[in-house]
Amino acid sequence: RSLMSIISGFKKIAEIDQLLYPELLSACIFTNAPMAFRAPWKLISTFVDKATASKISLLGGASQYKPIMESLFELSTLPKQFGGTLEGSHVTSMEQPRCE
């Protein structure tokens, strides 16, 4: 499949989602996102509604995500791995999820 057909398909899905599910998303933050995801997002985001795209953040390391996380959440509700002070009761791994 060509890149244009993939982009066209994504654009159609985004249009449908925006029509059926408006304003359900307040923020979507991807932390430790590799450049392989961040670079294509710049292109893909041009096909997403500007208000929706502004709510999605693909961020690299802690220096990028900590200020945003701290502005959106109380430090006491954020696990330590995201710059907060919360200990325990959070998922520690996507591969083998468990709560501590």
N, C-alpha and C positions, 0 to 999 in steps of 0.2 A: 504494500500500500504506500502511496505517496504521502509525503509530509502534508501536502495541501488537503488530502482527503481526511487525514487524521485531525488537522486543525478544523476543517469544516464540520466533522462529526462532533468534536468537542464544543464548537460554537453552538451547534444545534442543541446539544444536551444542556449547555449553560442557559440558553434562551428558555428552554422548557422549564428548567429548575427555577429560574427567576420568575416565571409566570405562575408556577404552581406553589412555590414556597417562598414568597417574598418576606424579607425581614426576619427570617428565623435565625440567621447567623449574626451574633454580636461581635465575635472575634474568633479567628482561627489562626493559631500560632504554631508554626513548625520550628522547633529548636534543633540546633546542630544539623541543619539541612545542608547537604553537600552542594557545592557549586553546580554539580550536574543537575540539580533540581531548581536551584535559584535562577540560573541563566534562562532556561526555557520558560519559567514562570513570567519573566519580563515580556516575552512574546505572547504567551497564552493570555495573560491578564488584559491585553488590549482587546480581547474578544468578550470579556466579562464586563457586566455592568460596572461602571466606575464606583458606585457606592459599595457594591459587593467586593470588588477587588481591593478597595481601601481597607477592608476588614481582615484581609488575608495577609499574613506576614510569614515569609520564609527567611529564617534568620540563621546565621552561622553560629559561632561559639558564644560563650557567656558574655563577652563584651557587647555583643549585639542584642541578645535576648533579655539580659537582666534588667536594663532600664525600662523596657517595655512591660515585662512581667510585673515589675515593682510599681509601675504606674496604673496597672489594671487590677492588681490583687493586693490584699493585705499580706504583709510578709508572714504573718502567723498562719495563713492558709496555704502558703506555697511550700512544697517540699524543698529541703535544703539543696537538692540537685538543680533547682531552678532559681536559686538565690534567696529563698525564703528561710524561715526558721522552723517549719513543721518537721517533726520527727515522727517516723512510723506512719502507719495507716495509709500508705500509698503504694501503688504498683511499682515494683523495682525493675522489672524487665519485661520487654515485649515477648521475648522468646520463651521464657518460663515465668509467666505472671504470678506473683504472690504478694500478699500484703505483709508488711512488717509492723 
